[in-house]
């Protein structure tokens, strides 16, 4: 899914609280995407279009992050990222399982995500915004359940647009990864 890296970065930005330095995502790559099986029954009901739309977005994705964590270990227990575009909710990405970020060092961490894309005009707006590379048109908000040592809590943030979340020097890499996962064809 094109927005998969967004959730990974948002999850890690929220992972550390207090006065300690936050883990930073210094690299990202798409590992795999699970595509839903087209349903002949659903396609027949929709005149054949449902088969195309159900295969247009993956049902799950895994991204590998390279994370520089200058402080203690963090466990991402639960997470949800809501993506809006064109005035409505376009997609929701949910952390598929707990993710552990080891302490003090640079680590590669795999983040599994379940993907739910709305079947509405906002999802079409999202696809169009990504094709145009319009980071200002895509808005995110997120919530995480985090454990750091004995501390457990929930953190959230948003809404914020992609252009406010990602620095300009990282946007080309973000678009490349999103295209690869989504099958967008831009390489």
Order of alpha helices (4+ residues) and beta strands (2+ residues): alpha-beta-alpha-alpha-beta-beta-beta-beta-beta-alpha-beta-beta-alpha-alpha
